[in-house]
Amino acid sequence: MLAADLFTLGKRVNPRGDAGGGADSELVALETLLELNTLLTRRIEKETRRAMERERQLLRQANFATMGEMIGIIAHQWRQPLGSLNLILQNLRFDSREGVLDQAALDDYLDRARRMIELMSTTIDDFRLFFTHNATSSDFSLLATIRKCADLMDASLKTHGIELTVTGDDACVHGRENEFLHVMVNLVVNARDAMVERKVGHGRIRVGIGRDEGEAWICLSDNAGGIDPPDAIERIFDLHFTTKPGGSGIGLYLARTVVEQHLGGHIWAENGADGARFILRLPFRQGTDG
């Protein structure tokens, strides 16, 4: 369509296709160039809007998938305290029927129930940040946010016998904390799924944090055997490319978008001795990182 428009404008400048025209031709050429500039500006604005809408749709799609993962984790973490509350209620009913429910026993049951409810309430507080779509950027601690990720994934990882450790020096970066949290959760979920799929015994995920030359770095590694095939590393952040059975190929694409476009950093993957490594480098805030 754009080529046809350019051809039409070109014919307007010199309809005979020769070199004649003089001052009138120069005036027509100037008007045509101005019109072409307007046309190109409109096209660029239109394509930019399309690209932004496409990114928003991909982000919503990825958020829905990750929210499903998080809801499953919440359900898993609530199962134990709900079971405990049910047992407390059964014991209350039994003791009451048997006539052995004195004040001390009642207080003990109520105290245990209160602790279970507090645990469930804490779970909701832990997940509140994840589901908050904050539109403003602020300074946040990498170490604190990665530890929130570890807390969110704790029950799911323990179910599969996977150990997650976080070590290193803290750094403060500027951006949307919940977007960075989404990135880290996605990387941990990918590592977990690779271990489960490959039936890795004693699964390990290591997250290291450090600083050098004005940048913070995060390295997440696992012992799941690495990215296979190795040449997939070059495409692993491409949209809709995935090595995971049933995967959408959106998570890592959006991780790169967040890291590079929203946080001003870089992310890449490589295979280590025991498994995959994902390295992130982000500009940190001088004087605010403690």
N, C-alpha and C positions, 0 to 999 in steps of 0.2 A: 504493500500500500504506500509506504514512504517513497519507494523508488518511482512509482507512478506519479506521485505528487512532484518529485524532483524533475521528472521528465517534462511534465506539464509546465512547471515554472521555467524550465530551460527553453522551451519552445516560445514562451511569452517574451523572453529576453531577445531571442533572435529567431523569429518564425521561419526565415528563409534558410537558416543554417549557414549564412555567409558572414563575412567580417564587417559588414556595413552597419550603419545606424546612427553614427555621430552622437550629438548631445542627447537627442531623444532616447537613443538606445541606452546611454549611460544612466539616464534618469529611470528608465524602465528597469534596468539592471539593479539599481539601488533599491527601488521599490520592491523588486522581487526578492532581493537578499533580506530586506526587512521582513517581508512576508514569510520567507523561509525560516528566518530566525524565530518568528512567532510560532510557526508550525512545529519546529523542533522543540521549542520550550514546552509547548502543550503536550507533545508526545512524551517528552521526558517526565513531565509532571504526572501524566497518566500512567506510565510504566512504573514510576516510583510508588504511586498509590497502590497499584496492583501488587508490587513486590511487598509493600508493608502489610497489605491485607493478607497476602499469602503467608507471611511470617506469623501474623496474629493467629491465623487458622491453624498453622502447624503447632504453635505454642499452646493453643487451647487443646488440640488433640493430644499432645504430649502430657499436658497437665491432667487431662481426664484419666489417661493411662496411669500416671503416677499417683493420682488421687485414689484410684482403685487399689493400688499397692499399699498406700498408707492406711486406707480404711481396713484392709485385711490385717495390717499390723496392729491397728487399734483394737480390732476384734480379738486378735490373739492375746494382746496384753490385758484386755479386760476379762478374758475367760477365767483366769485364776482367781482374781478377787470376786467375780460374780459367783464362782463355785464356793468360795469361802463364805460369802454372804448367805448363800443358800443353806450351807451346812449350819451356820449360826442360827438361822431361823428354825431349822429342823430341831436343833438341840434345845432352843428356847421352848418350842412346843412340847417336846418330850419331857423336859425338866418340869414344865408347868403341869403337865398331866400327872407326873409322878409325885408332885408336891415337894420337889427338892429345889425349887427356884427361889433361893433367898436373895436378899439385896446384894450381897457380895457377888453371887453368880450372875445376877442381872447386870450389875455394873461392868463385870468382866466381858460379858457378851456384847454390851453396848460399846465398850471401848474398842474391842476387836472389830466390830462393824464400822466404827468411825474411822479406824485406820485403813480399812479396805476402801471406804468411800473416798478418803483423802488420796489414796494411791490412784484411784480412777480419775479423780479431779486433776491430779498432777499430770496424768497421761494427756488429758485434753489440753492443759496449758502447754505441754511440750510440743503438741502438734499445731497449736494455734499459729505460730510463725509460719509453718509450712503452708498453711492454707490462706495466709494473708497476702493479698495481691497489692502490696504497697507500691504506689506509683512514684514515690520520691526516693532519691538516693541519699545515703548517709554513710558515715564511717562505721565500720564494724570489724570485730576481731575474727581473724581466720580460725584461730584455735578454738574460740568459743563456739563458732558456727559449725565447725567440723565435729566438735564434741556433741553438739545437738544432733547432728546427723548420726553419730554413733549411738546416741540414746534412742533415736527413732528406730534404728535398724536392729537394736540389741536383741529383741525377742525373736525376730525372724532369723537372724544369724545363729543364735543359740539353738534354734530348732534343728538346724542343719549341721550343728557342731562346728561352726566357723568362728574363729577368733579375730576380732578387729582391735588393733592398737593404734593409738595416735600419739606421736612424739614430735619433739622439736621446739623451736623458738616461735613465739607468737609474732604476728604482724597485723597492722591495721590497714585495711584497704577501703576504698570509696566505691559505693555502688548500691545495688538493691540486694540486701542480705538474703531474702527468700529465694531470689534467682540463683545465687551461688549455692544455697542449700539444696535446691533442685538439682543442680549440676552434680554435687557430691553424692546425693542419694542415688542418682542415676548411675554413677560410676560404681558405687557399692553394690547396687542391685545387679549390674552387669557381671561384676566379679562373682557375686553369690550364685547367679544363674549358671555361669560357666562351671563353677565347682560342682553344683548339683548335677548338671548335665553329664559331666565327666566323672562323677562319683569319686571326687577327691576326698581322701581321708585326711583328717586334721587340717581342714582348710584354714588359710591365714590371709588376712588382708592387713597391710601395713600402710599407714598414712603418715608421711613425714612432712614437716614444715620447716622452712629455713629462709634466710635472707642473704642477698649479696648484690652488690652493684646497683642499689636503689630499687631492687625488685624483690618481691616475696616469691617463693616457689613452694609448690605442693607436689609431692610424689605419692601416688597411690599405686601400690603393687600387690599382686596376689600370687598364689602358687597353683593356678589352674592350668598351667602348661603353655600359656601364651596364645596369641592371636593366630588362628589357623584358617586358611593358609597364610604364610608370612607376608606375601605380596598384598594381602588385604589391608595391611597397615596404611598403605598409600591412599586407600579409598574409604577408610573406616568412618570418617567424618562426613562423607558425602550423603546427601539427602536420599533416603530410601535404600541405602546400601546397608546390609546387615549380615553378620555371620551367625546370628542366633536363630534357631528354628522358630518360626512364627513371629519373628521380630519385625518391627515396622521401619527401622532405619531412621527414626526421627530423633531419638534421645541424644545421640552423640552429635548429630547435626546442630541441634539446639544448644547443646553444651558448648560447642565451638562458637555459636552465635553470641551467647551470653558472655563467654570469656573474652572474645576478641572485640565484639562491637559494643557491649555494655560495660565491660570492666577494663577495656583497653589493654588486655594481656594476650597471651598465646597459650595454646594447648596442643599437645601432640602425644602420640602413642609409640611404644616400642616393645619389643620382646626382651625380657631379661632371662636369667638363668632358670628360674622356676615358673615364670608366668608373665603376664602382661604388666606393663607400667604405663601409667598416664601421668604426664608432667604438665603442670600449669605454672605459668609465670605471670605475676600481676604486679603493677606498680603499687608500692605501699606508701602510706602517709608518713612522711618524716615528722618526728617529734610527737606523734600520737599513738605510737605502737608499743609504748611502755618499755 
